Amino acid sequence: MSYDLEWVELPEAVAEARNQWESCIDRGLRCDHVPRCSESYFSLAGPFQFHLNVAGMAVCRDGLRRSGMTYQAEHQLFPAWPFKDIEDWQSADRARRDAFDVAERADSAQTVPGKVGIPEVKLLSNGPWLVGAEEIAQALDLYEEASAAVRSELETDGLWRDWLGWLRETAVHGGFTVS
């Protein structure tokens, strides 16, 4: 399993490339654009993504937990897929697919009222999850409040330093998605 993270608020050209790629996927046909939509999107999106394998995410979750940046939360179920099969999805009108996407996006942003930081459940699977800018800002504030000894120990790890940089960057770009 891997974790593919991406800014929520992408630069316009990247967002357009992503939309085109998703449109081709939704059609269920082979992309006949030149260059292929996936190539265009992934070449543009690289600077706005962060990829982790299971071990890397475990390191990040451990650091988040040790510094008090996350909290435990129950996974709330995503909406049931209202389509019979992939063909039903592909032939459905745009409004029906959009309604499902909106419901799924709302559920992927779930938090626990009164809790501060990032719900750890969002970093236990590859989603789809949305970690919002406010959650990240709260987590970064909690990190600053963690003991100097914990921060100092964590910051000896290059992956942790990269992760902190990622969090700081995404806090001002709407947060990030986990897929």
C-alpha positions as CSV (number, residue, x, y, z in Angstrom):
1,M,0.0,0.0,0.0
2,S,1.1,3.5,-0.7
3,Y,0.0,7.0,0.3
4,D,-0.3,9.6,-2.5
5,L,-0.9,13.0,-1.1
6,E,-1.7,16.1,-3.1
7,W,-2.4,19.8,-2.4
8,V,-6.1,20.6,-2.2
9,E,-5.7,24.0,-4.0
10,L,-3.6,23.2,-7.0
11,P,-2.3,25.8,-9.5
12,E,-4.8,26.4,-12.3
13,A,-2.9,24.5,-15.0
14,V,-2.4,21.5,-12.7
15,A,-6.1,21.5,-11.6
16,E,-7.1,21.6,-15.3
17,A,-4.8,18.7,-16.2
18,R,-6.2,16.7,-13.3
19,N,-9.8,17.4,-14.4
20,Q,-9.0,16.3,-17.9
21,W,-7.4,13.1,-16.7
22,E,-10.3,12.4,-14.4
23,S,-12.7,13.0,-17.3
24,C,-10.9,10.5,-19.4
25,I,-11.0,7.9,-16.6
26,D,-14.7,8.5,-16.1
27,R,-15.4,7.7,-19.7
28,G,-13.8,4.3,-19.2
29,L,-12.1,4.5,-22.5
30,R,-8.5,4.6,-23.4
31,C,-7.2,8.2,-23.4
32,D,-6.6,9.2,-27.0
33,H,-5.2,12.7,-26.2
34,V,-1.6,13.5,-27.2
35,P,0.1,13.6,-24.8
36,R,-2.0,11.3,-22.7
37,C,-4.0,13.0,-20.0
38,S,-2.2,11.0,-17.3
39,E,1.2,12.0,-18.6
40,S,0.2,15.7,-18.6
41,Y,-1.3,15.6,-15.2
42,F,1.5,13.7,-13.4
43,S,4.3,15.7,-15.0
44,L,2.6,18.9,-13.8
45,A,1.5,17.6,-10.4
46,G,4.8,16.3,-9.1
47,P,5.8,19.4,-7.1
48,F,2.4,19.4,-5.4
49,Q,2.5,15.8,-4.3
50,F,4.1,13.7,-1.5
51,H,4.3,10.0,-1.7
52,L,4.9,7.5,1.1
53,N,5.0,3.8,1.4
54,V,3.6,2.0,4.5
55,A,6.8,2.3,6.4
56,G,7.3,6.0,5.7
57,M,3.7,6.8,6.8
58,A,4.3,4.8,9.9
59,V,7.3,7.0,10.7
60,C,5.2,10.1,10.1
61,R,2.3,8.9,12.2
62,D,4.6,8.0,15.0
63,G,6.1,11.5,15.0
64,L,2.7,13.1,14.8
65,R,1.5,11.0,17.7
66,R,4.6,11.6,19.9
67,S,4.3,15.3,19.4
68,G,0.6,15.4,20.1
69,M,-0.4,16.5,16.6
70,T,-3.1,13.8,16.0
71,Y,-6.1,12.4,17.9
72,Q,-7.9,9.1,17.8
73,A,-11.2,9.1,16.0
74,E,-13.6,6.5,14.7
75,H,-13.8,6.1,11.0
76,Q,-17.2,7.2,9.8
77,L,-18.5,5.3,6.9
78,F,-18.4,6.9,3.4
79,P,-21.6,7.0,1.5
80,A,-22.7,3.8,-0.2
81,W,-21.8,3.7,-3.9
82,P,-25.2,4.3,-5.6
83,F,-24.3,2.8,-8.9
84,K,-24.9,-0.8,-10.0
85,D,-21.5,-1.2,-11.5
86,I,-18.7,0.7,-13.4
87,E,-20.8,0.9,-16.5
88,D,-23.7,2.5,-14.6
89,W,-21.2,5.1,-13.2
90,Q,-19.8,5.8,-16.7
91,S,-23.2,6.2,-18.3
92,A,-24.7,8.2,-15.4
93,D,-25.4,11.8,-16.0
94,R,-22.9,14.3,-14.7
95,A,-25.3,15.6,-11.9
96,R,-25.7,12.1,-10.5
97,R,-21.9,11.5,-10.4
98,D,-21.2,15.0,-9.0
99,A,-23.8,14.4,-6.2
100,F,-21.9,11.3,-5.1
101,D,-18.5,13.1,-5.4
102,V,-19.8,15.9,-3.2
103,A,-21.1,13.4,-0.5
104,E,-17.8,11.5,-0.6
105,R,-15.7,14.6,-0.3
106,A,-17.7,15.8,2.7
107,D,-17.2,12.5,4.4
108,S,-13.5,12.4,3.6
109,A,-13.2,15.7,5.4
110,Q,-14.7,14.3,8.7
111,T,-13.4,15.6,12.0
112,V,-14.5,15.3,15.6
113,P,-16.1,18.5,17.0
114,G,-14.0,19.8,19.9
115,K,-10.9,17.9,18.9
116,V,-7.7,19.7,17.8
117,G,-5.2,18.5,15.2
118,I,-5.5,15.7,12.6
119,P,-7.7,12.7,13.1
120,E,-5.2,9.8,12.9
121,V,-7.7,7.7,11.0
122,K,-7.0,9.9,7.9
123,L,-3.4,8.6,7.9
124,L,-4.2,4.9,8.4
125,S,-5.5,4.1,4.9
126,N,-5.1,5.6,1.5
127,G,-8.5,7.2,1.7
128,P,-10.0,9.0,0.0
129,W,-9.3,11.5,2.8
130,L,-9.1,15.3,3.0
131,V,-6.9,16.8,5.6
132,G,-7.9,20.4,5.8
133,A,-5.8,23.5,6.3
134,E,-7.3,24.2,9.7
135,E,-6.4,20.7,10.9
136,I,-2.9,21.1,9.7
137,A,-2.5,24.5,11.3
138,Q,-3.7,23.1,14.6
139,A,-1.3,20.2,14.3
140,L,1.6,22.5,13.6
141,D,0.6,24.7,16.6
142,L,0.6,21.5,18.8
143,Y,4.0,20.6,17.4
144,E,5.4,24.0,18.6
145,E,4.0,23.2,22.0
146,A,5.6,19.7,22.2
147,S,8.7,19.4,24.3
148,A,12.0,20.6,22.8
149,A,13.4,17.1,23.4
150,V,10.7,15.4,21.3
151,R,11.0,17.9,18.5
152,S,14.8,17.7,18.6
153,E,14.8,13.9,18.4
154,L,12.2,13.9,15.6
155,E,14.0,16.4,13.6
156,T,17.1,14.2,13.3
157,D,15.1,12.2,10.8
158,G,15.2,13.5,7.2
159,L,11.8,12.0,6.4
160,W,10.3,13.8,9.4
161,R,11.8,17.1,8.3
162,D,10.4,16.6,4.8
163,W,7.0,15.8,6.3
164,L,7.0,18.9,8.4
165,G,7.9,20.9,5.3
166,W,5.0,19.3,3.5
167,L,2.5,20.1,6.3
168,R,3.7,23.7,6.4
169,E,3.3,24.0,2.6
170,T,-0.1,22.4,2.5
171,A,-1.5,24.5,5.4
172,V,-1.5,27.5,3.0
173,H,-2.9,25.6,0.0
174,G,-6.1,24.2,1.4
175,G,-4.7,21.1,3.0
176,F,-4.1,17.8,1.2
177,T,-5.8,14.8,-0.1
178,V,-4.8,11.2,0.8
179,S,-5.4,8.5,-1.8
